[in-house]
Amino acid sequence: MSYFKQIQQNVIADSNNISTTNLSASETFTGTATSTLGIVGIQVSLKTDQNCYVYVDQSPDGTNWDIVDMYVYNTRTGGDGWTVQAVNSYVRTRVTNIGTLSTTYFRLQLALCPMVESVPRSLNMYGNLKVGIENFSDHYGFNVENTPMDEMRVVEPFRLAGSTFIGNTIDSNFWTVTNTSGGTTTQSGCQSTLSTNTSANGATVLQSVVRARYTGGSSNRFRGQIRLGDVGETNNVRRWGMFDGTDGAYFKLNGTVLSVNTMKGGIETSVVSTNWNGDIIIPTITNVNTYEIYITNAKVYYSINGNLVHTSSFLTTTWTNTTNLNVRIDNINSGDLSTNHNIEVRVATIYRLGKETTAPRYYYTSANDTYVLKYSAGILHKIDVLDNAGTIYVYDNTAGSGKIISIIDSSKVVGTLFFDVEFSNGLTIVTALGAKITVIYE
């Protein structure tokens, strides 16, 4: 039997890749090549007060840096570190300050370790890695849960609002366009283009006709493929997301500043990209990118190209006055700006991450009156007409007026009328001449 009586690991703090010198905004620290021969692990740590990109470069000759591992340092972590396996002969570090200000303190260290622990402590009985899973979670941090009967809970996304753009005509059955001072929204090539054109204060708004109804126990998701025609200019604002102009959540490019936002009663709360608390890699906004927003009653999650960039939490107050929201994209020049700016939309939709149908309710009446059955969005499934007397008016409203869903002459129609249509504002029934009906809705 042989054994080591004593092992002393000689961990070296590499002076070539250590720095305490502050970085200005956009400035990069670049270390110098250090040999990794005899080294297994490379350990890098950083503590500073601005968001940074951290790079660990490896090279076979100290000149050609063929292997690059990049990490995002976020100030919210309060200091962070990374371990990288040494697979080449030389290493160096680089750190770029991607914040808007200079750092006020900066502590970077690279340590070279002859040995590191990188696998579970044992193998299972079949010789495979022995690991345990506490829970399933995705890269957003969303966890999977089961029922008390050990069944995994799953949902199928269901589209509530918005659509793709086919043909050369904006479909007014699905979209409302509002143009101001020469702004235009046009459609061709499977996308809509919102342009301010060269008129001073040009503006245009593209908004879904229907609202996406939010139901308790489910989350709604906005998903849009968006391309901006330029990197922005002062006095131009472009927004896209699930909102109605006074409430909701959206991305915004204000001038050249990209942000995520919530709005409640017309009051906006904005978080610029340099203060995001997730993946702070900003995409090229002049390329098409997939933007997603997930909403719950307490949190709003923002994602770009599958990367969670920011999470907004609302622990003491609500973040919006309504969670029944439209798809909306707008493009607005102000301050007499007469430069044309575009935003191109290939698809913009809102999905419910849950079942299409919740638990329907019913209402029976045989009297003449006005009945407000719901004060918010929902679905009218069917109306059972039980006799041949009177007229029935059905409104998408909280009063017996406004947008009509249907007018039923029960003297001519008796039986079950199926609708399965969504209403956005409310559901009101007006009956006359004692019509007997049962309304099924949710």
VMD Tcl script that draws the C-alpha trace (Angstrom):
set ca {
  {0.00 0.00 0.00}
  {1.28 3.44 -0.87}
  {0.05 6.80 0.28}
  {1.10 10.41 0.59}
  {1.99 11.27 4.13}
  {1.62 14.96 3.44}
  {0.47 17.09 0.50}
  {0.89 20.84 0.44}
  {-0.88 22.63 -2.42}
  {1.04 25.64 -3.65}
  {-1.70 28.07 -4.69}
  {-0.21 31.15 -6.34}
  {-1.79 34.59 -6.59}
  {-0.70 35.68 -10.06}
  {0.72 39.22 -9.94}
  {0.39 39.51 -13.73}
  {-3.38 39.41 -13.41}
  {-4.11 41.29 -10.19}
  {-5.35 44.87 -10.17}
  {-6.77 47.45 -7.78}
  {-6.72 50.30 -10.31}
  {-10.15 51.81 -10.96}
  {-11.63 51.61 -14.46}
  {-13.47 54.38 -16.27}
  {-16.72 53.58 -18.08}
  {-15.98 51.31 -21.08}
  {-12.33 50.94 -20.03}
  {-10.69 47.48 -20.02}
  {-8.00 46.01 -17.79}
  {-5.88 43.43 -19.63}
  {-3.47 41.20 -17.73}
  {-0.35 39.60 -19.13}
  {0.41 35.99 -20.01}
  {1.24 33.59 -17.17}
  {2.23 29.92 -17.57}
  {-0.34 27.35 -16.43}
  {2.02 24.33 -16.73}
  {1.58 22.25 -13.57}
  {-1.73 23.99 -12.88}
  {-5.21 22.42 -12.99}
  {-7.53 25.21 -11.85}
  {-7.70 28.92 -12.62}
  {-9.67 30.91 -10.03}
  {-10.70 34.52 -10.69}
  {-12.44 36.82 -8.20}
  {-13.72 40.38 -8.58}
  {-15.33 42.96 -6.31}
  {-16.25 46.37 -7.70}
  {-19.21 48.78 -7.84}
  {-19.91 48.79 -11.61}
  {-21.22 46.01 -13.85}
  {-18.41 44.35 -15.80}
  {-17.58 41.67 -18.34}
  {-14.86 39.30 -17.08}
  {-12.81 37.28 -19.55}
  {-10.46 34.35 -18.88}
  {-8.25 33.90 -21.95}
  {-6.06 30.83 -22.57}
  {-3.28 30.47 -25.14}
  {-0.83 27.81 -26.34}
  {1.96 30.34 -26.86}
  {1.12 33.48 -24.88}
  {0.25 35.34 -28.09}
  {-2.76 33.68 -29.70}
  {-5.66 33.63 -27.27}
  {-7.64 30.73 -28.67}
  {-9.95 29.92 -25.73}
  {-12.06 32.64 -24.12}
  {-14.54 32.17 -21.27}
  {-16.69 35.22 -20.57}
  {-18.66 35.94 -17.39}
  {-21.02 38.73 -16.36}
  {-20.22 40.48 -13.09}
  {-23.25 42.20 -11.59}
  {-22.89 44.57 -8.67}
  {-25.93 43.03 -6.99}
  {-23.89 39.89 -6.27}
  {-21.59 41.86 -3.96}
  {-18.44 40.14 -5.23}
  {-18.13 37.07 -7.41}
  {-15.68 34.40 -8.51}
  {-15.23 31.75 -11.18}
  {-13.18 28.54 -11.52}
  {-11.91 27.52 -14.96}
  {-10.02 24.37 -15.91}
  {-6.56 25.03 -17.32}
  {-6.41 23.45 -20.78}
  {-3.69 25.55 -22.41}
  {-0.19 26.71 -21.54}
  {-0.88 30.38 -20.72}
  {-3.65 32.43 -19.13}
  {-4.59 36.09 -18.71}
  {-7.63 38.01 -17.47}
  {-9.51 40.94 -18.97}
  {-12.20 43.04 -17.28}
  {-14.35 45.66 -19.07}
  {-16.38 48.23 -17.13}
  {-19.81 48.24 -18.84}
  {-21.34 50.62 -16.32}
  {-22.02 54.29 -16.91}
  {-19.59 55.52 -14.22}
  {-16.01 54.91 -13.17}
  {-15.46 52.33 -10.46}
  {-14.71 53.74 -7.01}
  {-13.04 50.51 -5.89}
  {-11.73 47.57 -7.91}
  {-10.27 44.34 -6.58}
  {-9.35 41.70 -9.17}
  {-7.32 38.56 -8.43}
  {-6.32 35.47 -10.39}
  {-5.09 32.44 -8.43}
  {-3.39 29.37 -9.95}
  {-4.27 26.07 -8.23}
  {-2.42 22.76 -8.78}
  {-5.55 20.83 -7.70}
  {-9.25 21.58 -7.64}
  {-12.29 19.47 -6.78}
  {-14.64 19.34 -9.75}
  {-16.70 16.12 -9.50}
  {-19.15 14.61 -6.98}
  {-17.62 12.75 -4.05}
  {-18.57 9.27 -5.30}
  {-19.92 7.18 -8.18}
  {-23.13 5.18 -8.08}
  {-23.28 1.39 -8.15}
  {-23.12 1.41 -11.97}
  {-20.00 3.55 -12.11}
  {-21.80 6.72 -13.17}
  {-21.50 10.09 -11.51}
  {-23.45 10.14 -8.28}
  {-25.47 13.34 -8.14}
  {-28.65 14.48 -6.47}
  {-31.26 16.85 -7.85}
  {-32.97 19.08 -5.33}
  {-35.29 20.61 -7.93}
  {-35.63 21.24 -11.63}
  {-35.14 24.84 -12.68}
  {-34.41 26.62 -15.93}
  {-31.92 29.40 -16.66}
  {-34.54 31.95 -15.60}
  {-34.65 30.37 -12.15}
  {-38.25 29.15 -12.68}
  {-38.75 25.94 -10.72}
  {-40.78 22.86 -11.66}
  {-43.28 21.56 -9.09}
  {-45.40 18.43 -8.72}
  {-48.90 17.75 -7.42}
  {-49.52 15.96 -4.09}
  {-50.13 12.86 -6.25}
  {-46.55 13.04 -7.64}
  {-47.58 14.33 -11.07}
  {-45.48 17.03 -12.69}
  {-47.40 20.24 -13.25}
  {-47.25 21.34 -16.89}
  {-49.05 23.95 -19.00}
  {-49.61 24.59 -22.68}
  {-49.25 28.21 -23.84}
  {-52.49 29.66 -25.22}
  {-52.49 32.76 -27.43}
  {-54.70 35.55 -26.14}
  {-53.83 38.64 -28.21}
  {-51.74 39.72 -31.19}
  {-50.82 37.94 -34.38}
  {-48.31 37.55 -37.19}
  {-48.36 39.97 -40.13}
  {-49.32 38.34 -43.44}
  {-50.02 40.32 -46.61}
  {-49.86 44.06 -47.15}
  {-52.84 45.23 -45.11}
  {-52.99 45.83 -41.35}
  {-55.92 43.68 -40.22}
  {-58.24 46.05 -38.33}
  {-60.01 43.05 -36.80}
  {-56.87 42.39 -34.76}
  {-54.95 45.70 -34.70}
  {-55.71 49.37 -34.16}
  {-53.35 51.91 -35.74}
  {-53.15 55.51 -34.51}
  {-51.00 57.91 -36.56}
  {-50.00 61.46 -35.55}
  {-48.24 64.21 -37.52}
  {-47.25 62.04 -40.46}
  {-46.27 58.88 -38.58}
  {-47.25 55.64 -40.33}
  {-47.58 51.91 -39.72}
  {-47.28 49.75 -42.83}
  {-47.20 46.01 -43.45}
  {-45.28 43.91 -45.97}
  {-42.84 41.04 -46.08}
  {-44.34 39.35 -42.97}
  {-43.72 42.34 -40.72}
  {-45.16 45.68 -39.70}
  {-42.98 48.78 -39.79}
  {-43.72 51.75 -37.54}
  {-42.15 54.94 -38.89}
  {-42.11 58.48 -37.54}
  {-41.09 59.68 -41.04}
  {-39.62 63.18 -41.38}
  {-42.56 65.15 -40.00}
  {-41.92 67.05 -36.78}
  {-43.47 65.18 -33.82}
  {-44.35 62.21 -36.05}
  {-45.78 59.29 -34.07}
  {-47.55 55.99 -34.64}
  {-49.11 53.35 -32.37}
  {-49.93 49.71 -33.17}
  {-52.16 48.10 -30.52}
  {-54.09 44.84 -30.40}
  {-57.87 45.20 -30.49}
  {-58.38 42.73 -27.65}
  {-56.86 42.63 -24.21}
  {-55.13 39.51 -22.95}
  {-57.11 38.35 -19.93}
  {-55.06 37.49 -16.86}
  {-56.28 34.66 -14.64}
  {-55.13 33.82 -11.13}
  {-52.67 30.97 -10.90}
  {-51.31 31.52 -14.42}
  {-48.69 33.84 -15.87}
  {-49.07 35.84 -19.09}
  {-46.16 36.17 -21.52}
  {-45.53 38.81 -24.17}
  {-43.34 37.63 -27.02}
  {-42.21 39.84 -29.88}
  {-39.57 39.69 -32.57}
  {-38.44 43.28 -32.88}
  {-35.80 45.10 -34.92}
  {-34.95 48.77 -34.44}
  {-33.88 50.66 -37.55}
  {-31.13 52.60 -35.73}
  {-29.45 52.92 -32.33}
  {-31.58 55.88 -31.28}
  {-31.59 59.66 -31.11}
  {-32.58 62.22 -28.50}
  {-36.32 63.05 -28.61}
  {-37.29 59.70 -30.07}
  {-38.96 57.01 -27.92}
  {-39.82 53.46 -29.03}
  {-41.70 51.03 -26.78}
  {-42.88 47.43 -27.16}
  {-44.57 45.02 -24.78}
  {-47.90 44.41 -23.02}
  {-49.41 47.76 -22.06}
  {-52.23 50.11 -23.01}
  {-50.56 53.50 -22.71}
  {-51.34 53.95 -19.00}
  {-50.68 50.52 -17.47}
  {-48.48 47.53 -18.22}
  {-44.89 46.41 -18.82}
  {-42.61 47.06 -21.79}
  {-39.13 47.58 -23.22}
  {-38.18 51.11 -24.23}
  {-35.46 52.82 -26.24}
  {-35.40 56.47 -25.16}
  {-32.80 58.21 -27.28}
  {-29.95 55.71 -27.11}
  {-30.85 54.31 -23.66}
  {-32.47 50.86 -23.47}
  {-34.62 50.14 -20.42}
  {-37.33 47.89 -18.98}
  {-40.41 49.56 -17.57}
  {-43.66 49.19 -15.69}
  {-46.46 51.74 -15.75}
  {-49.29 52.22 -13.26}
  {-51.92 54.85 -13.91}
  {-49.64 56.66 -16.34}
  {-46.69 56.77 -13.89}
  {-43.64 54.99 -15.27}
  {-40.97 53.12 -13.33}
  {-37.89 52.64 -15.52}
  {-34.71 50.58 -15.06}
  {-31.94 51.34 -17.57}
  {-29.86 48.47 -18.93}
  {-26.77 49.32 -16.85}
  {-28.83 48.68 -13.71}
  {-30.42 45.40 -14.77}
  {-30.06 42.63 -12.20}
  {-29.89 39.68 -14.59}
  {-27.91 38.88 -17.73}
  {-26.65 42.33 -18.74}
  {-25.33 41.40 -22.18}
  {-27.04 43.93 -24.45}
  {-27.86 42.62 -27.93}
  {-27.35 44.47 -31.19}
  {-30.70 46.25 -31.32}
  {-30.45 46.87 -35.07}
  {-30.66 43.09 -35.51}
  {-33.93 41.27 -34.90}
  {-34.17 40.04 -31.30}
  {-36.77 38.08 -29.39}
  {-38.13 40.06 -26.45}
  {-40.29 38.41 -23.80}
  {-42.07 39.71 -20.71}
  {-43.60 37.42 -18.07}
  {-46.05 38.93 -15.58}
  {-47.47 37.81 -12.26}
  {-49.21 39.85 -9.59}
  {-45.96 40.39 -7.71}
  {-43.16 40.20 -10.31}
  {-42.33 41.13 -13.89}
  {-39.59 39.23 -15.74}
  {-37.85 40.59 -18.87}
  {-35.98 38.35 -21.31}
  {-33.99 39.01 -24.50}
  {-33.10 36.09 -26.77}
  {-33.81 33.63 -23.97}
  {-31.63 35.44 -21.41}
  {-33.31 36.82 -18.28}
  {-32.07 40.42 -18.17}
  {-34.08 41.84 -15.27}
  {-36.65 40.94 -12.64}
  {-38.81 43.62 -11.02}
  {-40.40 42.71 -7.67}
  {-43.33 44.51 -6.03}
  {-43.66 43.40 -2.41}
  {-45.80 46.18 -0.92}
  {-47.71 47.74 -3.83}
  {-49.14 46.51 -7.13}
  {-47.21 47.37 -10.28}
  {-50.21 48.07 -12.53}
  {-53.88 48.98 -12.24}
  {-54.84 46.12 -14.57}
  {-53.20 42.90 -15.66}
  {-55.62 42.57 -18.61}
  {-53.36 44.19 -21.18}
  {-52.99 44.80 -24.90}
  {-50.07 44.10 -27.17}
  {-48.71 47.54 -27.99}
  {-45.81 48.97 -30.00}
  {-45.30 52.70 -30.46}
  {-42.76 55.05 -32.02}
  {-42.82 58.73 -31.08}
  {-40.75 61.78 -32.08}
  {-40.94 64.86 -29.89}
  {-39.31 68.26 -29.52}
  {-39.80 69.01 -33.24}
  {-37.50 66.11 -34.14}
  {-37.97 65.54 -37.88}
  {-35.74 62.48 -38.33}
  {-37.30 59.23 -39.53}
  {-36.97 56.34 -37.06}
  {-38.31 52.83 -37.58}
  {-39.28 49.86 -35.48}
  {-39.96 46.59 -37.33}
  {-42.25 43.95 -35.82}
  {-42.29 40.39 -37.18}
  {-44.63 39.03 -34.53}
  {-46.12 40.36 -31.30}
  {-48.37 38.23 -29.11}
  {-49.46 37.61 -25.54}
  {-49.90 34.05 -24.28}
  {-51.43 32.63 -21.14}
  {-49.18 29.98 -19.64}
  {-52.16 27.93 -18.60}
  {-55.48 26.49 -19.73}
  {-57.72 28.25 -22.24}
  {-60.82 27.75 -20.08}
  {-61.15 28.38 -16.36}
  {-64.28 27.51 -14.35}
  {-67.30 28.94 -16.25}
  {-70.20 30.56 -14.40}
  {-73.89 30.69 -15.28}
  {-76.66 33.26 -14.90}
  {-80.39 32.64 -15.39}
  {-83.06 35.30 -15.77}
  {-86.68 35.56 -16.84}
  {-87.19 39.23 -16.00}
  {-86.75 42.42 -18.01}
  {-83.62 44.22 -16.84}
  {-79.98 45.11 -17.40}
  {-77.52 42.62 -15.87}
  {-73.82 43.34 -15.51}
  {-72.38 39.84 -15.36}
  {-68.71 40.83 -15.27}
  {-66.70 44.01 -14.81}
  {-63.55 42.89 -16.63}
  {-62.36 40.73 -19.53}
  {-63.63 37.19 -19.97}
  {-65.17 34.67 -22.37}
  {-68.83 34.32 -23.39}
  {-69.31 30.61 -24.05}
  {-73.00 30.22 -24.84}
  {-76.53 31.46 -24.23}
  {-79.45 29.05 -23.79}
  {-82.67 30.70 -25.06}
  {-85.50 28.90 -23.28}
  {-88.60 30.49 -24.79}
  {-89.67 32.54 -27.77}
  {-90.28 35.94 -26.24}
  {-88.38 39.21 -26.30}
  {-85.03 40.51 -27.48}
  {-81.64 39.97 -25.84}
  {-78.79 42.47 -26.20}
  {-75.26 41.37 -25.33}
  {-72.60 44.07 -24.75}
  {-68.83 44.03 -24.30}
  {-69.16 46.67 -21.59}
  {-70.11 47.26 -17.98}
  {-73.36 48.94 -19.02}
  {-76.21 48.31 -21.42}
  {-74.52 50.32 -24.18}
  {-71.37 50.45 -26.23}
  {-69.83 47.58 -28.18}
  {-72.42 44.96 -29.11}
  {-71.49 41.28 -29.13}
  {-74.90 40.09 -30.31}
  {-78.61 40.93 -30.61}
  {-80.86 37.89 -30.28}
  {-84.53 37.89 -31.31}
  {-85.80 35.08 -29.11}
  {-89.15 35.12 -30.89}
  {-87.30 33.57 -33.80}
  {-84.46 31.70 -32.09}
  {-84.84 29.09 -29.35}
  {-82.08 26.76 -28.22}
  {-78.38 26.94 -27.46}
  {-76.29 29.63 -29.15}
  {-72.55 28.99 -28.97}
  {-70.18 32.00 -28.94}
  {-66.83 31.12 -27.31}
  {-65.64 34.70 -27.86}
  {-63.59 36.93 -25.62}
  {-64.85 40.25 -24.33}
  {-62.41 42.91 -23.14}
  {-64.29 45.39 -20.96}
  {-67.09 43.48 -19.28}
  {-70.28 41.53 -20.01}
  {-73.75 43.08 -19.81}
  {-77.07 41.46 -20.83}
  {-80.22 43.48 -21.52}
  {-83.48 41.52 -21.82}
  {-87.02 42.50 -22.78}
  {-90.50 40.89 -22.74}
  {-89.52 38.34 -20.12}
  {-87.09 36.33 -22.22}
  {-85.90 33.27 -20.33}
  {-82.17 32.70 -20.82}
  {-79.15 31.07 -19.21}
  {-75.77 32.67 -19.89}
  {-72.57 30.59 -19.55}
  {-69.44 32.72 -19.25}
  {-66.14 33.18 -17.42}
}
mol new
graphics top color blue
foreach p $ca { graphics top sphere $p radius 0.5 }
foreach p [lrange $ca 0 end-1] q [lrange $ca 1 end] { graphics top cylinder $p $q radius 0.2 }
display resetview
